[in-house]
Amino acid sequence: MSEPKWYVIHTYSGYENKVADSIEKIVENRGLQDFIYEVKIPTETITEVKDGKERQIERKIFPGYVLVKMIVTDDSWFVVRNIRGVTGFVSANSTDPVPLSDEEVAKLGVETSSVVVSYKVGDNVNIIDGPLSGFGGVVEELDTDKNYVKVILSMFGRETPVELELSQIELA
């Protein structure tokens, strides 16, 4: 059996959630877990300020598209292709879906790899890479899924927050 790959499915606009739910239900009902592994709708969370109030809004990055990690067989292709709201796979022709490359998957942030770090919020750290290399500070915020850490540095007599990548700091 071949490796599962990510494919892009084109849907009617506004049908992304219905298509994703339908795929998941069919996989469950027909026992297709060995062929269809994961379904994602690429979204981003945006903070919107309206009338002085902040709201978190989840917005689709690619309206009209759903990503599916699957092994393409005649059966899996037929199941996905015939779900209500699906217009087809993104490909050069209607019968051969083209998988996303590893670089495209990484750029879209479809598969995230979590990083294990030796420091936590409140720890003293040293910056070891970048223009602030050599400075020390305290970890204020940490998000391993997004490869992000916020460190409070003491610069020019003031506390200054700095956003860095996880690999740019080490435990002091």
URNOR-V815165 format. One record per pair of residues at least 24 apart in sequence whose ideal C-beta (glycine too) atoms are under 8 Angstrom apart, sorted by the first residue. I is the first residue (numbers start at 1). J is the second residue. If there is no record, write none. Layout:
i=I j=J
i=I j=J
This chain:
i=1 j=34
i=1 j=71
i=2 j=71
i=3 j=71
i=4 j=37
i=4 j=69
i=4 j=70
i=4 j=71
i=5 j=69
i=5 j=70
i=5 j=71
i=5 j=72
i=5 j=99
i=5 j=100
i=6 j=67
i=6 j=68
i=6 j=69
i=6 j=99
i=6 j=100
i=6 j=104
i=6 j=105
i=6 j=110
i=6 j=111
i=7 j=67
i=7 j=68
i=7 j=69
i=7 j=70
i=7 j=72
i=7 j=89
i=7 j=90
i=7 j=97
i=7 j=98
i=7 j=99
i=7 j=100
i=8 j=65
i=8 j=66
i=8 j=67
i=8 j=89
i=8 j=90
i=8 j=100
i=9 j=65
i=9 j=66
i=9 j=67
i=9 j=68
i=9 j=80
i=9 j=86
i=9 j=88
i=9 j=89
i=9 j=90
i=10 j=64
i=10 j=65
i=10 j=86
i=10 j=87
i=10 j=88
i=10 j=89
i=10 j=90
i=11 j=64
i=11 j=65
i=11 j=66
i=11 j=85
i=11 j=86
i=11 j=87
i=12 j=64
i=12 j=85
i=12 j=87
i=13 j=63
i=13 j=64
i=14 j=63
i=15 j=84
i=15 j=85
i=16 j=41
i=16 j=60
i=16 j=63
i=16 j=64
i=16 j=65
i=16 j=66
i=17 j=41
i=18 j=84
i=18 j=85
i=19 j=66
i=19 j=83
i=19 j=84
i=19 j=85
i=19 j=86
i=20 j=66
i=22 j=83
i=22 j=84
i=22 j=85
i=23 j=66
i=23 j=68
i=23 j=79
i=23 j=80
i=23 j=83
i=26 j=79
i=26 j=83
i=30 j=79
i=32 j=75
i=32 j=76
i=32 j=79
i=34 j=71
i=35 j=70
i=35 j=71
i=35 j=73
i=35 j=75
i=35 j=76
i=36 j=68
i=36 j=69
i=36 j=70
i=36 j=71
i=36 j=76
i=36 j=79
i=36 j=80
i=37 j=69
i=37 j=70
i=38 j=68
i=38 j=69
i=39 j=66
i=39 j=67
i=39 j=68
i=39 j=69
i=40 j=66
i=40 j=67
i=40 j=68
i=40 j=69
i=40 j=110
i=41 j=66
i=41 j=67
i=42 j=67
i=42 j=108
i=42 j=109
i=42 j=110
i=61 j=108
i=65 j=90
i=67 j=100
i=67 j=108
i=67 j=110
i=72 j=97
i=112 j=145
i=114 j=144
i=114 j=145
i=115 j=144
i=115 j=147
i=115 j=166
i=116 j=144
i=117 j=142
i=117 j=144
i=117 j=149
i=117 j=166
i=118 j=170
i=118 j=171
i=119 j=169
i=119 j=170
i=119 j=171
i=123 j=171
i=123 j=172
i=124 j=171
i=124 j=172
i=125 j=151
i=125 j=169
i=125 j=170
i=125 j=171
i=125 j=172
i=126 j=169
i=126 j=170
i=126 j=171
i=126 j=172
i=127 j=151
i=127 j=153
i=127 j=162
i=127 j=164
i=127 j=168
i=127 j=169
i=128 j=168
i=128 j=169
i=128 j=170
i=129 j=167
i=129 j=168
i=130 j=164
i=130 j=168
i=132 j=162
i=132 j=164
i=136 j=172
i=137 j=162
i=139 j=169
